[in-house]
């Protein structure tokens, strides 16, 4: 059997939510059949794929996605299509797919943007929508003002119709959780709609594993930063060139008595931006009324709005070599997302590292956490849940260990992806 794996973003390195899922699925499939990868990259650095990744592929074609958002919007208005599709529309990509299709017997399509390249009839197709993207845009519309409200509602309506059309044609439509699958059905979609959940590598994300740990030389008490492309090393990152950064000697808060609260994620993604802004501006001040704490925003590509949050009590790291060091150092991990779809990898990673987690209902919804996540809705509830854990370290440690045990029991990748064997006719 030969399989075409279509992806809107090359599944390597697995350093953000969508790429973590697509990488593990691709890796799982490549152990069972020949996989031909056709994908976009939106960062030229991702063209430099290591042999450990390419050696598991029968072939791969990677194309740079260069179309600007402005051009995609103009095309969408001219054609009556959603921007999500015109942004990924490419004659070169269609040619690449057409070259591979005659040599494969099945297609795995990752992300709805790539469904426009699917063949009509013929090979079995599994469509991995991951989340209900149209519902995401509907949520954005609720919080937007005109004209963005009109734009988001248009996107939600057109994309929702496209998603339903695709679901009626493919062999199966996959979603990351039962809640997302149910939401898709409620929107009028038909066909075979099932949940294939995300997993977690609990061997890699293990507090007892070997990884670069933060040291006292880079405790958050040292000041406002760093910001940007920063590598975490045993000596801590070097001084940032950002004007937001200042060493401890320039007035940073003392190290003693500080607790570390950590958020991880891709920091040019709107729900993450909204989450850390809410936390830094509304929740952290309430926490510090009861407990001395520092907030670290850990993730690549922080926008100007995120960088502006950096203060003596808020660190914005930018990209780090190994997020596990930050998770291991955290007294509490938080996921205050007001808009979250499916399963949050950031939450699974924190749980696997045996850290206590306080999350919004939306961020916790897709996870079978068996009560090991503290859930909060308002800023005051978040602050109270966090302070309760900071002020009872034994309770926090027990909660973290229970969270790791739940992850090991429930979220191994092979167990989560086993349904793909029957869907694609692969040997178990």
C-alpha positions in Angstrom: 0.0 0.0 0.0 1.1 3.5 -0.8 -0.3 6.6 1.0 -0.3 10.3 0.2 0.0 12.5 3.3 -1.2 16.1 2.5 -0.4 18.8 5.1 -0.8 22.5 5.3 2.5 22.8 7.2 5.4 20.3 7.0 5.1 18.1 10.1 8.7 18.9 11.3 9.9 20.0 13.7 7.0 19.1 16.0 7.2 22.3 18.0 3.6 23.6 17.8 0.2 22.1 18.3 -0.8 21.2 14.7 2.7 20.0 13.9 2.9 17.8 17.0 -0.3 16.0 15.9 0.7 15.7 12.2 4.2 14.5 13.0 3.0 11.7 15.3 0.3 10.6 12.8 2.8 10.6 9.9 5.3 8.7 12.0 2.7 6.1 13.0 1.6 5.6 9.3 5.2 5.4 8.1 5.8 2.4 10.3 2.9 0.6 8.5 3.1 1.6 4.8 5.0 3.8 2.3 4.1 7.4 2.8 4.5 10.2 0.2 4.4 13.6 1.8 3.3 16.7 0.0 3.2 19.8 2.2 3.7 23.6 2.5 6.2 25.4 4.6 5.7 28.9 5.8 9.2 29.3 7.2 12.1 28.7 4.8 14.1 27.2 7.7 11.7 24.2 7.6 13.1 23.2 4.2 16.2 21.9 6.1 14.7 18.6 7.1 16.9 16.1 8.9 17.5 12.5 7.7 15.7 11.2 10.8 12.5 12.7 9.4 13.0 12.2 5.6 14.3 8.6 5.9 10.9 7.4 7.0 9.3 8.8 3.8 9.0 7.1 0.4 9.1 10.6 -1.1 8.5 14.2 -0.1 7.6 17.4 -1.9 7.8 20.6 0.1 6.6 24.0 -1.3 6.9 27.5 0.2 3.6 29.2 0.8 4.3 32.8 -0.2 0.8 34.2 -0.7 0.1 37.2 1.5 -3.0 37.5 3.6 -4.0 40.6 1.7 -3.8 38.8 -1.6 -5.7 35.9 -0.2 -8.5 38.2 1.1 -8.8 39.9 -2.4 -9.1 36.4 -4.1 -11.6 35.3 -1.5 -13.9 38.3 -2.1 -13.5 37.9 -5.9 -14.4 34.2 -5.9 -16.9 33.9 -3.1 -14.6 31.5 -1.2 -13.3 31.5 2.4 -10.0 33.2 3.0 -8.8 30.0 4.7 -8.9 28.3 1.3 -7.6 31.0 -1.0 -4.6 31.5 1.4 -3.5 27.9 0.6 -4.6 27.8 -3.1 -1.6 27.1 -5.3 -1.3 25.8 -8.9 2.1 24.4 -7.9 0.6 22.4 -5.0 -2.1 21.0 -7.3 0.6 19.9 -9.8 2.5 18.2 -7.0 -0.5 16.4 -5.7 -1.5 15.3 -9.3 2.0 13.8 -9.8 1.7 11.6 -6.7 -1.9 10.5 -6.9 -1.5 7.8 -9.6 1.0 6.0 -7.4 -1.0 5.9 -4.2 -4.0 3.9 -3.0 -5.2 6.1 -0.2 -4.9 9.7 1.0 -4.6 11.2 4.5 -5.4 14.9 4.4 -4.3 17.0 7.4 -6.2 20.2 8.0 -9.2 21.6 6.1 -7.2 24.0 4.0 -5.7 21.1 2.1 -9.1 19.5 1.2 -9.3 21.6 -2.0 -6.6 19.3 -3.4 -8.4 16.0 -2.7 -9.3 13.7 -5.7 -12.9 13.3 -6.7 -13.7 9.6 -6.3 -11.2 6.8 -6.5 -8.8 6.4 -3.6 -10.1 6.2 0.0 -9.6 9.6 1.7 -9.4 10.2 5.5 -9.9 13.9 6.2 -8.4 15.1 9.5 -10.0 18.4 10.2 -8.5 18.4 13.7 -10.9 21.1 15.0 -14.0 22.7 13.6 -12.3 25.8 12.1 -15.6 27.4 11.1 -16.7 27.4 14.7 -13.4 29.1 15.7 -14.2 32.0 13.3 -17.7 32.2 14.6 -16.2 32.6 18.0 -13.9 35.4 16.7 -16.9 37.1 15.2 -18.6 37.3 18.6 -15.7 39.3 20.1 -15.0 41.4 17.0 -16.2 44.9 15.9 -17.2 45.9 12.4 -15.9 45.4 9.8 -14.0 42.4 11.3 -17.2 41.0 12.7 -18.6 40.8 9.2 -15.4 39.3 7.8 -15.3 36.6 10.5 -19.0 35.7 10.1 -18.5 35.4 6.3 -15.5 33.1 6.9 -17.4 31.0 9.4 -20.4 30.6 7.1 -18.4 29.8 3.9 -15.9 27.6 5.6 -18.7 25.7 7.4 -20.4 25.0 4.1 -17.1 23.8 2.6 -16.4 21.5 5.6 -19.8 19.9 5.3 -19.3 19.4 1.6 -16.0 17.7 2.1 -17.3 15.5 4.9 -20.0 14.1 2.6 -17.4 13.0 0.0 -14.6 11.4 2.1 -14.3 8.0 3.7 -14.1 9.5 7.2 -13.8 12.9 8.9 -11.5 13.0 12.0 -11.6 15.4 14.9 -9.4 15.7 17.9 -12.1 15.1 20.5 -15.7 13.8 20.8 -16.8 17.3 21.6 -15.4 18.6 18.3 -17.0 15.7 16.4 -20.4 16.4 18.1 -20.1 20.1 17.2 -19.4 19.2 13.6 -22.5 17.0 13.4 -24.6 19.7 15.1 -23.6 22.0 12.2 -25.2 19.7 9.7 -22.3 17.6 8.6 -23.0 14.0 7.4 -20.8 11.0 6.7 -18.5 9.1 9.0 -17.4 11.5 11.7 -15.2 10.2 14.5 -12.7 11.4 17.1 -9.0 10.4 17.0 -7.5 12.1 20.0 -4.0 13.5 20.5 -1.5 11.7 22.5 1.6 12.6 24.4 5.1 11.2 24.5 5.3 10.6 28.2 8.8 9.2 28.0 10.1 12.5 26.6 7.8 14.6 28.8 8.9 13.1 32.0 10.3 15.1 35.0 12.8 12.3 35.5 14.1 12.5 31.9 17.3 14.2 30.8 16.8 17.7 29.5 18.2 21.2 29.9 17.0 22.6 33.3 16.7 26.2 34.3 19.2 27.3 36.9 19.3 30.1 39.4 21.2 32.1 36.8 18.0 32.3 34.9 15.3 32.4 37.5 12.4 34.7 36.5 13.4 37.1 39.2 16.3 38.4 37.2 14.3 40.9 35.2 12.2 41.7 32.1 13.0 39.2 29.5 14.4 37.7 27.5 12.4 38.4 24.4 13.0 36.9 21.0 14.9 33.9 19.6 16.5 32.7 22.8 18.1 29.4 23.6 17.9 28.0 27.1 21.2 26.6 28.2 22.8 25.5 31.5 24.1 29.1 32.0 20.7 30.5 31.0 20.2 32.6 27.8 22.4 35.5 26.9 21.3 39.1 27.2 18.6 40.0 24.8 18.9 43.0 22.5 15.2 43.8 23.3 14.6 47.1 25.2 12.2 45.1 27.4 15.1 43.2 29.0 17.0 44.3 32.0 19.3 42.2 34.3 18.6 41.8 38.0 21.1 44.4 38.9 18.9 47.0 37.1 16.1 46.5 39.5 14.7 43.0 39.0 12.7 41.4 41.8 14.7 39.2 44.2 14.9 35.5 43.6 13.9 34.3 47.1 10.2 33.5 47.7 9.1 33.8 44.1 6.8 31.2 42.6 6.8 30.5 38.8 3.6 30.4 36.8 4.1 29.2 33.2 2.2 29.4 30.0 3.5 27.7 26.8 2.4 28.0 23.2 2.8 29.6 19.8 2.8 33.2 20.6 1.5 34.6 17.3 -1.7 32.6 17.6 -4.6 34.8 18.6 -6.2 32.6 21.3 -2.8 32.3 23.0 -2.2 36.1 22.7 -5.6 36.8 24.3 -5.0 34.2 27.0 -1.6 35.6 28.2 -2.9 39.2 27.9 -5.8 38.4 30.2 -3.6 36.6 32.6 -0.9 39.2 32.8 -3.3 42.2 33.1 -6.2 40.7 35.1 -5.2 37.5 36.8 -1.6 38.0 37.9 -2.3 41.1 40.0 -4.9 39.2 41.9 -2.5 36.3 42.5 0.2 38.7 43.8 -2.2 40.1 46.3 -1.9 36.7 48.1 1.4 35.2 46.9 4.6 36.6 45.3 4.7 35.1 41.8 6.3 35.6 38.4 4.6 34.8 35.1 6.6 33.3 32.2 5.2 33.3 28.6 7.2 30.6 26.9 6.8 30.2 23.1 8.1 31.2 19.7 7.2 34.2 17.6 5.8 36.5 20.3 3.9 39.4 18.7 4.6 43.0 19.6 1.5 42.9 21.8 2.9 39.9 23.7 6.4 41.4 24.0 4.8 44.5 25.5 3.6 42.4 28.4 7.2 41.9 29.6 7.9 43.6 33.0 9.7 42.8 36.2 7.1 40.2 37.0 6.4 38.9 33.5 9.0 37.1 31.3 8.5 36.7 27.6 11.0 34.1 26.4 10.5 33.8 22.6 11.7 30.5 21.2 13.4 28.1 23.6 15.5 25.0 22.9 13.5 22.8 25.2 10.2 23.7 26.8 10.6 20.9 29.4 13.0 23.0 31.4 10.4 25.7 31.9 7.6 23.2 32.6 9.8 21.4 35.2 10.6 24.7 36.9 6.9 25.8 37.0 5.1 25.7 40.3 1.8 26.0 38.4 1.1 25.8 34.6 -1.9 27.8 33.3 -4.1 27.6 30.2 -6.5 30.6 30.5 -7.8 30.3 26.9 -11.2 31.9 26.3 -11.4 30.2 22.9 -10.0 26.7 22.6 -10.7 23.9 20.2 -10.1 20.2 20.8 -7.3 18.9 23.0 -4.6 21.4 24.1 -1.1 19.9 23.8 0.2 22.4 26.2 -2.0 21.0 28.9 -1.1 17.4 28.1 2.6 18.3 28.2 2.3 20.0 31.6 0.4 17.0 33.0 3.0 14.6 31.7 5.7 16.7 33.5 3.7 16.2 36.7 2.8 19.8 37.0 -0.4 21.1 38.6 -2.5 22.8 35.9 -5.2 25.5 36.2 -7.2 25.9 33.0 -10.3 27.5 31.6 -13.3 25.2 30.9 -12.6 25.5 27.2 -9.0 24.5 27.5 -9.9 21.5 29.7 -13.0 20.4 27.9 -11.5 17.9 25.4 -9.2 16.2 28.0 -10.1 13.2 30.1 -8.2 14.5 33.1 -10.1 12.6 35.8 -10.2 15.7 38.0 -6.5 16.4 37.9 -7.0 19.8 36.3 -8.2 22.7 38.4 -10.8 24.5 36.2 -11.6 28.3 36.5 -13.8 30.7 34.6 -13.3 34.2 36.0 -10.1 36.1 36.8 -10.8 35.8 40.5 -11.4 32.0 40.2 -8.1 31.6 38.4 -6.2 33.5 41.1 -7.9 31.6 43.9 -7.1 28.2 42.3 -3.5 29.2 41.6 -2.9 30.6 45.1 -4.5 27.6 46.8 -1.9 25.4 45.0 1.1 27.8 45.6 0.2 27.9 49.3 -0.1 24.1 49.6 2.9 22.6 47.8 2.3 19.0 49.0 -1.2 19.2 47.5 0.1 20.6 44.3 2.8 17.9 44.0 0.2 15.2 44.5 -2.1 16.7 41.9 0.8 16.8 39.5 1.7 13.2 40.0 -1.9 12.2 39.5 -2.0 14.2 36.3 1.0 12.4 35.0 -0.5 9.0 35.9 -3.7 9.9 34.0 -1.7 10.9 30.9 0.3 7.6 30.9 -2.9 5.6 31.3 -5.0 7.5 28.8 -2.9 9.3 26.2 -0.2 7.1 24.6 0.1 8.0 20.9 0.0 4.4 19.6 -3.3 3.7 21.5 -4.8 7.0 20.4 -3.9 6.4 16.7 -4.9 2.7 16.5 -8.2 3.5 14.8 -6.3 4.7 11.7 -5.4 1.0 10.9 -9.0 0.1 10.1 -9.8 3.4 8.4 -7.0 3.1 5.9 -6.9 -0.7 5.6 -3.5 -1.0 7.3 -2.1 -4.0 9.2 -2.7 -3.7 12.9 
